[in-house]
Amino acid sequence: METWFYEVVSIDGDYANLKRTDTESDDLKLVARALLPPEISEGSRLKYEFMQYSMEDKD
């Protein structure tokens, strides 16, 4: 299973715009906030793995 990393670019009501950080891309992905951790804010870093989003661990 692949792991992808995102940054929350903006939050608009019940949706958030995510930008991939592990690859070069200017595309944004619109994701329902219900699928994201409740503590997200703009600038939060997320990990997508096993069909779930979680806050990226700070090493």
Secondary structure, DSSP 8 states (H G I E B T S, - for coil): --EEEEEEEEEETTEEEEEESSS----EEEEEGGGS-TT--TT-EEEEETTEEEE----
